[in-house]
């Protein structure tokens, strides 16, 4: 009887292992795809905004605080990542970094993250900081910290920029880190339903919709700036620099698994 029971248990364990092996593998890697009106966008692609042709000069951003079901997710470190923070995008001098790689498989549950650098890491010297916080042009000063999201565009008549970061930070000088939170932290919480997709998209057309860049309306996160007042709500940021629960960021989505992104020829695209 004992031997039969042993065989039954062994058979059950074998069956469970076979069932588990047949389950689709859950990815540990997400590819980030930049889009314009749903089409792939890169530094060579020209697009039309406000009746004028534009091209990317630089698009880089920090993502952090990844979690699922209130459990933190950790990243595999490299030159562009530490365990909790990733620098993604391109400076248009190289292909850039567009991949998130996690230490454990993602679950089919909401994925949450933030656009921004955590306060504990945000106000430090980039000359002595670890990866990925060493890039000087992604840093304002110790007082203000890092640029969480940097978008620079090149036009035929002038350039234009949007730099998102904390404002209203107080310390003894710009070369000193604040000890209390900034008045407008401008870190954005993003929550997306995740069902096994492998591509996370960022569509710049959803950011710049109905906006006309001019030579004097770049946005440097100043809540008093009219251009920032128009653009920051697309991130999900109120005028006070707080994430808006009733107006979440509209820039991010998962590409359906049945429709993988394909490389498109660089052709002009237009937004109204």
FENGI-V136232 format. One record per pair of residues at least 6 apart in sequence whose ideal C-beta (glycine too) atoms are under 6 Angstrom apart, sorted by the first residue. I is the first residue (numbers start at 1). GAP is how many residues later the second one is. If there is no record, write none. Layout:
i | gap
I | GAP
I | GAP
This chain:
i | gap
26 | 79
26 | 80
27 | 171
28 | 74
28 | 77
29 | 72
30 | 70
30 | 170
31 | 68
31 | 168
32 | 56
32 | 66
32 | 168
33 | 166
33 | 168
33 | 228
34 | 7
34 | 168
35 | 6
35 | 166
35 | 168
36 | 11
36 | 168
36 | 169
36 | 233
37 | 168
37 | 232
39 | 225
40 | 224
43 | 13
43 | 49
44 | 222
45 | 221
46 | 7
46 | 9
46 | 222
47 | 7
47 | 222
48 | 220
48 | 222
49 | 159
49 | 222
50 | 162
52 | 103
54 | 99
54 | 101
55 | 99
56 | 36
57 | 35
57 | 95
57 | 97
58 | 33
58 | 34
58 | 94
59 | 30
59 | 92
60 | 29
60 | 90
61 | 27
61 | 28
61 | 88
62 | 25
62 | 55
62 | 86
63 | 23
63 | 50
64 | 20
64 | 21
64 | 50
64 | 54
65 | 48
65 | 49
66 | 7
66 | 47
67 | 6
67 | 45
68 | 39
68 | 41
68 | 43
69 | 40
73 | 29
74 | 9
74 | 29
75 | 6
75 | 8
75 | 11
76 | 25
76 | 27
79 | 52
80 | 7
80 | 17
80 | 52
81 | 51
82 | 49
86 | 14
87 | 45
88 | 9
89 | 7
90 | 6
108 | 87
108 | 88
110 | 81
110 | 83
111 | 81
111 | 83
112 | 79
113 | 77
114 | 73
114 | 75
115 | 33
115 | 34
115 | 73
116 | 32
116 | 71
117 | 29
122 | 23
122 | 24
123 | 19
123 | 22
123 | 54
126 | 7
126 | 8
126 | 10
126 | 13
138 | 8
138 | 9
139 | 7
141 | 33
142 | 33
142 | 34
142 | 35
143 | 26
143 | 28
143 | 31
144 | 25
145 | 21
147 | 16
147 | 18
148 | 16
148 | 17
149 | 15
150 | 13
151 | 11
152 | 9
153 | 7
158 | 57
160 | 53
160 | 58
161 | 57
162 | 57
163 | 57
164 | 22
164 | 57
165 | 56
166 | 16
166 | 19
166 | 20
167 | 17
167 | 54
168 | 14
168 | 15
168 | 16
169 | 9
169 | 13
170 | 8
171 | 7
184 | 57
185 | 56
186 | 35
186 | 51
186 | 55
188 | 47
188 | 48
188 | 55
188 | 61
189 | 54
190 | 59
190 | 62
197 | 57
197 | 60
199 | 56
199 | 62
200 | 54
201 | 52
201 | 54
202 | 49
205 | 66
206 | 44
206 | 45
207 | 27
207 | 44
217 | 10
219 | 6
219 | 8
219 | 9
219 | 12
222 | 6
223 | 16
234 | 16
235 | 14
236 | 7
236 | 8
236 | 11
236 | 12
236 | 13
238 | 6
255 | 6
